[in-house]
């Protein structure tokens, strides 16, 4: 019991997806597959972009940061979800819940900001190719990424601090499989006025402003692509940003549904499915979307694989 913030609840019960043993086994296998696939794909992106000098460009630097975020996001949620699928008591401690809340908010916010930076990268590459190295120098890229991580960390700290000050005196069952701001606010028996104000401000900044900036960037990109005379040139230009636009569309749809439309009743079940999209599905498919259509990355991956095989053979000899 945390007497300093008048918290009476020492643990929360996380509502799962089903109580049927056979279905829980199927869900465990499915989520474990998604988790391992997400880890493998994103770790490969980080390793390949780090080891191959040809990929030491702003686009791949941002992509590596996105992969790190996906690893963090899925690792914040899925291990606990997998644990609760095999234990009888599906609970999480108060401290564990606040920790999960902080890191999940941090990673989700950082990802939204990074999408805006990546859209700017594509805008410069297509609309100002001759000034690309100047407008996105190594120092500028580092500053952009650092500001993205730090800004989201501070905002997440604010949300978590406001959540810690609330009183939870029962019931303690979260109508979700994770600790998330909207679900936790429903359980508070004290005023959530400041929390709601902070959520609105965060929604405007992370959701509205960054979404508008991303769409404006793509407006200029599409306008510039349409000016290209050859069909081959248009295809080549569009292929450089289509993957990012696809990921952004999926991600923003899920986030907007969760944080802009409060859930209740049957919509809470829909909220669980949506949460799975951005905590499990997106981190799994992002590496596939970004790499399967990318010749440079596939070439670098093959090169690293060949080198690893040679090293293994030489060590065996």
Secondary structure, 3 states (H helix, E strand, C coil): CEHHHCECCCEEEECCCCCCHHHHHHHHHHHHHHHHHHHHHHHHHHHHHHHCHHHCCHHHHHHHHHHHHHHHHHHHHHHHHHHHCCCCCCEEEHHHHHHHHHHHHHHHHHHHHHHHHHHHHHHHHHHCHHHHHHHCCHHHHHHHHHHHHHHHHHHHHHHHHHHHCCCCCCCCEECCCCCCHHHHHCCCCCCCHHHHHHHHHHHHHHHHHHHHHHHHHHHHHHHHHHCCCCHHHHHHHHHHHHHHHHHHHHHHHHHHHHHHCCCCCHHHHHHHHHHHHHHHHHHHHHHHHHHHCCHHHHHHHHHHHHHHHHHHHHHHC
